Amino acid sequence: MMEPVLCSISEAARSLGIGKTKTYELISDQQLECVTIGTRRLVKVASIKRLVEAAAAPKAA
């Protein structure tokens, strides 16, 4: 079975444990990448993983 490459805004919000408004803010700030297919706006799963990894990385002093 193939791992999903894209997910809906709602699924992205749920997987990050945040609301849809904050998810749209992250998209606007280009911290999450989206593609549009037809009328659907979908979030790239890889960008969700990158966001989480960046948040978990220790901050440089």
N, C-alpha and C positions, 0 to 999 in steps of 0.2 A: 504494500500500500504506500502511496506517495504522500509525503508530508505536505500540508497546505502551504501555499506560497502567499496567499492573500486571505484577509478576513474582513468582515464588516466593521464599521465604526463601533457598533455595539459590542461585538466580540472582542475587539481591541481594548475597549474600555474595561470590559469584564476581566480580561486576562491580566490587565495592569492594576485592577482594583481601584479604578478611578471612574469618574462620571464622564458622560459623553461631552459635556461642555469643556472639561479639561482636555479630553482627547482632541477635540477640535482646536483648542489652543496649541497643543503640541504639533498638530498638523500645520497650523498657521505659522508657527515658529520654525517650521521645517525640521523638527526633531523626529517626526514620524513621516514616512513617505507614503503617498497615495497614488493610485492609478484609477482612472475612470474607464469603466467598461459599460457601454450603453449609458444607462442613467445611474448606474451604481458607482459609488465611490468606495474603493476598497483600500485597506491599509496593507502594506507589505510586511509580512511576518518578520522578515529579516531586520526591518527597521525597529520593530518592537524589541527584538533581542538585543540590538545595538544600544537602544535607549536604556534597557535594564542593566546591561554590562557597564555602560558609562556611569550610571548612577551608583553601581556597586563598587566601582574602582576607587581606590584610595585617592584622596585629593593631594596634589602636590603642594608643599608648603612654600 
